[in-house]
């Protein structure tokens, strides 16, 4: 009975998770297309934007993995 009460207490207490870093909520914009600009320059900027977005996704995965290692596994 004590074990059941302890489990119920833990469930009722909930879990306070750390806040998601603001950087991980940001969306990456496409590179601007300017009239008369060479296509290779636009493509290079677009690839840089994709690199930033992929790096952000990697940080998101690290953040989530850290949470699951500290607070338990996914359900």
Backbone atoms as SQL, in Angstrom:
CREATE TABLE atoms (id INTEGER PRIMARY KEY, chain TEXT, resi INTEGER, resn TEXT, atom TEXT, x REAL, y REAL, z REAL);
INSERT INTO atoms VALUES
  (1, 'A', 1, 'UNK', 'N', 0.825, -1.187, 0.000),
  (2, 'A', 1, 'UNK', 'CA', 0.000, 0.000, 0.000),
  (3, 'A', 1, 'UNK', 'C', 0.873, 1.255, 0.000),
  (4, 'A', 2, 'UNK', 'N', 1.965, 1.192, 0.769),
  (5, 'A', 2, 'UNK', 'CA', 2.870, 2.345, 0.795),
  (6, 'A', 2, 'UNK', 'C', 3.498, 2.597, -0.568),
  (7, 'A', 3, 'UNK', 'N', 3.865, 1.510, -1.264),
  (8, 'A', 3, 'UNK', 'CA', 4.452, 1.675, -2.597),
  (9, 'A', 3, 'UNK', 'C', 3.462, 2.316, -3.559),
  (10, 'A', 4, 'UNK', 'N', 2.226, 1.890, -3.485),
  (11, 'A', 4, 'UNK', 'CA', 1.201, 2.462, -4.363),
  (12, 'A', 4, 'UNK', 'C', 0.998, 3.935, -4.048),
  (13, 'A', 5, 'UNK', 'N', 0.992, 4.278, -2.781),
  (14, 'A', 5, 'UNK', 'CA', 0.823, 5.681, -2.392),
  (15, 'A', 5, 'UNK', 'C', 2.016, 6.519, -2.850),
  (16, 'A', 6, 'UNK', 'N', 3.219, 5.958, -2.749),
  (17, 'A', 6, 'UNK', 'CA', 4.404, 6.684, -3.195),
  (18, 'A', 6, 'UNK', 'C', 4.365, 6.901, -4.701),
  (19, 'A', 7, 'UNK', 'N', 3.970, 5.882, -5.441),
  (20, 'A', 7, 'UNK', 'CA', 3.871, 6.010, -6.899),
  (21, 'A', 7, 'UNK', 'C', 2.812, 7.036, -7.271),
  (22, 'A', 8, 'UNK', 'N', 1.715, 7.027, -6.583),
  (23, 'A', 8, 'UNK', 'CA', 0.642, 8.001, -6.847),
  (24, 'A', 8, 'UNK', 'C', 1.130, 9.416, -6.532),
  (25, 'A', 9, 'UNK', 'N', 1.881, 9.559, -5.467),
  (26, 'A', 9, 'UNK', 'CA', 2.426, 10.874, -5.108),
  (27, 'A', 9, 'UNK', 'C', 3.390, 11.390, -6.150),
  (28, 'A', 10, 'UNK', 'N', 4.246, 10.522, -6.660),
  (29, 'A', 10, 'UNK', 'CA', 5.186, 10.950, -7.709),
  (30, 'A', 10, 'UNK', 'C', 4.433, 11.361, -8.969),
  (31, 'A', 11, 'UNK', 'N', 3.414, 10.618, -9.325),
  (32, 'A', 11, 'UNK', 'CA', 2.632, 10.949, -10.518),
  (33, 'A', 11, 'UNK', 'C', 1.901, 12.272, -10.345),
  (34, 'A', 12, 'UNK', 'N', 1.382, 12.515, -9.155),
  (35, 'A', 12, 'UNK', 'CA', 0.648, 13.756, -8.911),
  (36, 'A', 12, 'UNK', 'C', 1.584, 14.955, -8.859),
  (37, 'A', 13, 'UNK', 'N', 2.820, 14.736, -8.416),
  (38, 'A', 13, 'UNK', 'CA', 3.772, 15.845, -8.304),
  (39, 'A', 13, 'UNK', 'C', 4.177, 16.367, -9.669),
  (40, 'A', 14, 'UNK', 'N', 4.129, 15.516, -10.660),
  (41, 'A', 14, 'UNK', 'CA', 4.499, 15.942, -12.003),
  (42, 'A', 14, 'UNK', 'C', 5.999, 16.067, -12.146),
  (43, 'A', 15, 'UNK', 'N', 6.414, 16.588, -13.268),
  (44, 'A', 15, 'UNK', 'CA', 7.822, 16.710, -13.581),
  (45, 'A', 15, 'UNK', 'C', 8.054, 18.087, -14.171),
  (46, 'A', 16, 'UNK', 'N', 9.005, 18.806, -13.622),
  (47, 'A', 16, 'UNK', 'CA', 9.321, 20.136, -14.122),
  (48, 'A', 16, 'UNK', 'C', 10.503, 20.003, -15.080),
  (49, 'A', 17, 'UNK', 'N', 10.221, 20.200, -16.350),
  (50, 'A', 17, 'UNK', 'CA', 11.258, 20.085, -17.376),
  (51, 'A', 17, 'UNK', 'C', 11.925, 21.436, -17.584),
  (52, 'A', 18, 'UNK', 'N', 13.181, 21.437, -17.978),
  (53, 'A', 18, 'UNK', 'CA', 13.837, 22.711, -18.280),
  (54, 'A', 18, 'UNK', 'C', 13.210, 23.332, -19.518),
  (55, 'A', 19, 'UNK', 'N', 13.272, 24.649, -19.628),
  (56, 'A', 19, 'UNK', 'CA', 12.686, 25.293, -20.811),
  (57, 'A', 19, 'UNK', 'C', 13.487, 24.975, -22.062),
  (58, 'A', 20, 'UNK', 'N', 12.790, 24.932, -23.175),
  (59, 'A', 20, 'UNK', 'CA', 13.429, 24.715, -24.467),
  (60, 'A', 20, 'UNK', 'C', 14.204, 25.979, -24.827),
  (61, 'A', 21, 'UNK', 'N', 15.473, 25.868, -25.186),
  (62, 'A', 21, 'UNK', 'CA', 16.230, 27.063, -25.569),
  (63, 'A', 21, 'UNK', 'C', 15.556, 27.788, -26.728),
  (64, 'A', 22, 'UNK', 'N', 15.544, 29.120, -26.656),
  (65, 'A', 22, 'UNK', 'CA', 14.881, 29.933, -27.688),
  (66, 'A', 22, 'UNK', 'C', 15.410, 29.636, -29.081),
  (67, 'A', 23, 'UNK', 'N', 16.706, 29.370, -29.178),
  (68, 'A', 23, 'UNK', 'CA', 17.314, 29.092, -30.473),
  (69, 'A', 23, 'UNK', 'C', 16.638, 27.913, -31.169),
  (70, 'A', 24, 'UNK', 'N', 16.165, 26.953, -30.394),
  (71, 'A', 24, 'UNK', 'CA', 15.593, 25.750, -30.993),
  (72, 'A', 24, 'UNK', 'C', 14.177, 25.972, -31.517),
  (73, 'A', 25, 'UNK', 'N', 13.568, 27.082, -31.184),
  (74, 'A', 25, 'UNK', 'CA', 12.223, 27.411, -31.687),
  (75, 'A', 25, 'UNK', 'C', 12.279, 28.226, -32.981),
  (76, 'A', 26, 'UNK', 'N', 13.424, 28.757, -33.306),
  (77, 'A', 26, 'UNK', 'CA', 13.557, 29.657, -34.446),
  (78, 'A', 26, 'UNK', 'C', 13.458, 28.911, -35.768),
  (79, 'A', 27, 'UNK', 'N', 12.804, 29.520, -36.733),
  (80, 'A', 27, 'UNK', 'CA', 12.719, 28.992, -38.092),
  (81, 'A', 27, 'UNK', 'C', 13.787, 29.673, -38.940),
  (82, 'A', 28, 'UNK', 'N', 14.369, 28.930, -39.853),
  (83, 'A', 28, 'UNK', 'CA', 15.392, 29.492, -40.746),
  (84, 'A', 28, 'UNK', 'C', 14.719, 29.950, -42.025),
  (85, 'A', 29, 'UNK', 'N', 14.956, 31.199, -42.382),
  (86, 'A', 29, 'UNK', 'CA', 14.357, 31.760, -43.601),
  (87, 'A', 29, 'UNK', 'C', 15.164, 31.331, -44.827),
  (88, 'A', 30, 'UNK', 'N', 14.507, 31.326, -45.968),
  (89, 'A', 30, 'UNK', 'CA', 15.207, 31.068, -47.226),
  (90, 'A', 30, 'UNK', 'C', 16.106, 32.252, -47.541),
  (91, 'A', 31, 'UNK', 'N', 17.112, 32.011, -48.325),
  (92, 'A', 31, 'UNK', 'CA', 18.000, 33.087, -48.761),
  (93, 'A', 31, 'UNK', 'C', 17.220, 34.023, -49.679),
  (94, 'A', 32, 'UNK', 'N', 17.435, 35.318, -49.528),
  (95, 'A', 32, 'UNK', 'CA', 16.724, 36.246, -50.411),
  (96, 'A', 32, 'UNK', 'C', 17.222, 36.132, -51.850),
  (97, 'A', 33, 'UNK', 'N', 16.311, 36.340, -52.772),
  (98, 'A', 33, 'UNK', 'CA', 16.653, 36.312, -54.196),
  (99, 'A', 33, 'UNK', 'C', 16.601, 37.747, -54.692),
  (100, 'A', 34, 'UNK', 'N', 17.762, 38.235, -55.119),
  (101, 'A', 34, 'UNK', 'CA', 17.850, 39.617, -55.594),
  (102, 'A', 34, 'UNK', 'C', 17.951, 39.616, -57.116),
  (103, 'A', 35, 'UNK', 'N', 17.257, 40.559, -57.755),
  (104, 'A', 35, 'UNK', 'CA', 17.284, 40.658, -59.221),
  (105, 'A', 35, 'UNK', 'C', 18.706, 40.863, -59.719),
  (106, 'A', 36, 'UNK', 'N', 19.070, 40.115, -60.739),
  (107, 'A', 36, 'UNK', 'CA', 20.368, 40.265, -61.369),
  (108, 'A', 36, 'UNK', 'C', 21.503, 39.560, -60.653),
  (109, 'A', 37, 'UNK', 'N', 21.221, 38.900, -59.559),
  (110, 'A', 37, 'UNK', 'CA', 22.269, 38.216, -58.802),
  (111, 'A', 37, 'UNK', 'C', 22.537, 36.844, -59.430),
  (112, 'A', 38, 'UNK', 'N', 23.796, 36.426, -59.468),
  (113, 'A', 38, 'UNK', 'CA', 24.108, 35.105, -60.033),
  (114, 'A', 38, 'UNK', 'C', 23.429, 33.991, -59.225),
  (115, 'A', 39, 'UNK', 'N', 22.953, 32.997, -59.932),
  (116, 'A', 39, 'UNK', 'CA', 22.270, 31.888, -59.271),
  (117, 'A', 39, 'UNK', 'C', 23.173, 31.152, -58.283),
  (118, 'A', 40, 'UNK', 'N', 24.460, 31.072, -58.590),
  (119, 'A', 40, 'UNK', 'CA', 25.382, 30.388, -57.677),
  (120, 'A', 40, 'UNK', 'C', 25.476, 31.096, -56.335),
  (121, 'A', 41, 'UNK', 'N', 25.389, 32.413, -56.319),
  (122, 'A', 41, 'UNK', 'CA', 25.430, 33.164, -55.063),
  (123, 'A', 41, 'UNK', 'C', 24.179, 32.870, -54.228),
  (124, 'A', 42, 'UNK', 'N', 23.042, 32.795, -54.908),
  (125, 'A', 42, 'UNK', 'CA', 21.783, 32.483, -54.209),
  (126, 'A', 42, 'UNK', 'C', 21.847, 31.065, -53.653),
  (127, 'A', 43, 'UNK', 'N', 22.330, 30.139, -54.470),
  (128, 'A', 43, 'UNK', 'CA', 22.440, 28.749, -54.036),
  (129, 'A', 43, 'UNK', 'C', 23.389, 28.626, -52.842),
  (130, 'A', 44, 'UNK', 'N', 24.498, 29.356, -52.876),
  (131, 'A', 44, 'UNK', 'CA', 25.452, 29.304, -51.765),
  (132, 'A', 44, 'UNK', 'C', 24.801, 29.789, -50.471),
  (133, 'A', 45, 'UNK', 'N', 24.037, 30.880, -50.528),
  (134, 'A', 45, 'UNK', 'CA', 23.350, 31.393, -49.323),
  (135, 'A', 45, 'UNK', 'C', 22.276, 30.420, -48.853),
  (136, 'A', 46, 'UNK', 'N', 21.582, 29.800, -49.784),
  (137, 'A', 46, 'UNK', 'CA', 20.546, 28.828, -49.416),
  (138, 'A', 46, 'UNK', 'C', 21.181, 27.630, -48.711),
  (139, 'A', 47, 'UNK', 'N', 22.335, 27.188, -49.207),
  (140, 'A', 47, 'UNK', 'CA', 23.035, 26.073, -48.556),
  (141, 'A', 47, 'UNK', 'C', 23.511, 26.461, -47.159),
  (142, 'A', 48, 'UNK', 'N', 23.941, 27.693, -46.973),
  (143, 'A', 48, 'UNK', 'CA', 24.337, 28.162, -45.643),
  (144, 'A', 48, 'UNK', 'C', 23.139, 28.144, -44.698),
  (145, 'A', 49, 'UNK', 'N', 21.972, 28.567, -45.199),
  (146, 'A', 49, 'UNK', 'CA', 20.758, 28.542, -44.383),
  (147, 'A', 49, 'UNK', 'C', 20.401, 27.103, -44.011),
  (148, 'A', 50, 'UNK', 'N', 20.556, 26.183, -44.947),
  (149, 'A', 50, 'UNK', 'CA', 20.279, 24.778, -44.663),
  (150, 'A', 50, 'UNK', 'C', 21.260, 24.235, -43.622),
  (151, 'A', 51, 'UNK', 'N', 22.516, 24.619, -43.713),
  (152, 'A', 51, 'UNK', 'CA', 23.504, 24.201, -42.713),
  (153, 'A', 51, 'UNK', 'C', 23.111, 24.697, -41.321),
  (154, 'A', 52, 'UNK', 'N', 22.652, 25.939, -41.218),
  (155, 'A', 52, 'UNK', 'CA', 22.222, 26.485, -39.919),
  (156, 'A', 52, 'UNK', 'C', 21.015, 25.721, -39.394),
  (157, 'A', 53, 'UNK', 'N', 20.066, 25.410, -40.286),
  (158, 'A', 53, 'UNK', 'CA', 18.874, 24.668, -39.865),
  (159, 'A', 53, 'UNK', 'C', 19.239, 23.257, -39.406),
  (160, 'A', 54, 'UNK', 'N', 20.145, 22.603, -40.115),
  (161, 'A', 54, 'UNK', 'CA', 20.564, 21.261, -39.723),
  (162, 'A', 54, 'UNK', 'C', 21.307, 21.278, -38.394),
  (163, 'A', 55, 'UNK', 'N', 22.128, 22.293, -38.172),
  (164, 'A', 55, 'UNK', 'CA', 22.834, 22.409, -36.891),
  (165, 'A', 55, 'UNK', 'C', 21.828, 22.616, -35.754),
  (166, 'A', 56, 'UNK', 'N', 20.810, 23.420, -36.008),
  (167, 'A', 56, 'UNK', 'CA', 19.777, 23.650, -34.991),
  (168, 'A', 56, 'UNK', 'C', 19.037, 22.352, -34.682),
  (169, 'A', 57, 'UNK', 'N', 18.730, 21.579, -35.711),
  (170, 'A', 57, 'UNK', 'CA', 18.064, 20.301, -35.486),
  (171, 'A', 57, 'UNK', 'C', 18.955, 19.390, -34.647),
  (172, 'A', 58, 'UNK', 'N', 20.241, 19.399, -34.913),
  (173, 'A', 58, 'UNK', 'CA', 21.169, 18.599, -34.117),
  (174, 'A', 58, 'UNK', 'C', 21.160, 19.013, -32.655),
  (175, 'A', 59, 'UNK', 'N', 21.117, 20.315, -32.395),
  (176, 'A', 59, 'UNK', 'CA', 21.047, 20.793, -31.003),
  (177, 'A', 59, 'UNK', 'C', 19.728, 20.391, -30.358),
  (178, 'A', 60, 'UNK', 'N', 18.655, 20.362, -31.146),
  (179, 'A', 60, 'UNK', 'CA', 17.360, 19.936, -30.611),
  (180, 'A', 60, 'UNK', 'C', 17.415, 18.471, -30.191),
  (181, 'A', 61, 'UNK', 'N', 18.021, 17.635, -31.019),
  (182, 'A', 61, 'UNK', 'CA', 18.151, 16.213, -30.708),
  (183, 'A', 61, 'UNK', 'C', 18.997, 16.033, -29.450),
  (184, 'A', 62, 'UNK', 'N', 20.095, 16.770, -29.345),
  (185, 'A', 62, 'UNK', 'CA', 20.941, 16.682, -28.148),
  (186, 'A', 62, 'UNK', 'C', 20.161, 17.085, -26.900),
  (187, 'A', 63, 'UNK', 'N', 19.372, 18.155, -27.007),
  (188, 'A', 63, 'UNK', 'CA', 18.565, 18.621, -25.874),
  (189, 'A', 63, 'UNK', 'C', 17.581, 17.527, -25.458),
  (190, 'A', 64, 'UNK', 'N', 16.899, 16.937, -26.433),
  (191, 'A', 64, 'UNK', 'CA', 15.920, 15.902, -26.136),
  (192, 'A', 64, 'UNK', 'C', 16.592, 14.664, -25.544),
  (193, 'A', 65, 'UNK', 'N', 17.713, 14.269, -26.127),
  (194, 'A', 65, 'UNK', 'CA', 18.431, 13.099, -25.605),
  (195, 'A', 65, 'UNK', 'C', 18.880, 13.333, -24.170),
  (196, 'A', 66, 'UNK', 'N', 19.307, 14.557, -23.869),
  (197, 'A', 66, 'UNK', 'CA', 19.701, 14.892, -22.503),
  (198, 'A', 66, 'UNK', 'C', 18.503, 14.779, -21.560),
  (199, 'A', 67, 'UNK', 'N', 17.351, 15.252, -22.001),
  (200, 'A', 67, 'UNK', 'CA', 16.139, 15.142, -21.171),
  (201, 'A', 67, 'UNK', 'C', 15.788, 13.691, -20.889),
  (202, 'A', 68, 'UNK', 'N', 15.808, 12.874, -21.926),
  (203, 'A', 68, 'UNK', 'CA', 15.416, 11.480, -21.726),
  (204, 'A', 68, 'UNK', 'C', 16.432, 10.746, -20.868),
  (205, 'A', 69, 'UNK', 'N', 17.704, 11.124, -20.945),
  (206, 'A', 69, 'UNK', 'CA', 18.689, 10.456, -20.095),
  (207, 'A', 69, 'UNK', 'C', 18.522, 10.875, -18.628),
  (208, 'A', 70, 'UNK', 'N', 18.077, 12.098, -18.401),
  (209, 'A', 70, 'UNK', 'CA', 17.898, 12.560, -17.020),
  (210, 'A', 70, 'UNK', 'C', 16.559, 12.136, -16.415),
  (211, 'A', 71, 'UNK', 'N', 15.503, 12.148, -17.224),
  (212, 'A', 71, 'UNK', 'CA', 14.146, 11.990, -16.690),
  (213, 'A', 71, 'UNK', 'C', 13.473, 10.699, -17.115),
  (214, 'A', 72, 'UNK', 'N', 14.136, 9.844, -17.827),
  (215, 'A', 72, 'UNK', 'CA', 13.519, 8.591, -18.232),
  (216, 'A', 72, 'UNK', 'C', 13.399, 8.472, -19.720),
  (217, 'A', 73, 'UNK', 'N', 12.942, 7.331, -20.148),
  (218, 'A', 73, 'UNK', 'CA', 12.860, 7.061, -21.588),
  (219, 'A', 73, 'UNK', 'C', 11.524, 7.509, -22.144),
  (220, 'A', 74, 'UNK', 'N', 11.458, 7.493, -23.477),
  (221, 'A', 74, 'UNK', 'CA', 10.190, 7.829, -24.153),
  (222, 'A', 74, 'UNK', 'C', 9.187, 6.742, -23.882),
  (223, 'A', 75, 'UNK', 'N', 7.924, 7.099, -24.000),
  (224, 'A', 75, 'UNK', 'CA', 6.842, 6.114, -23.831),
  (225, 'A', 75, 'UNK', 'C', 6.311, 5.688, -25.150);
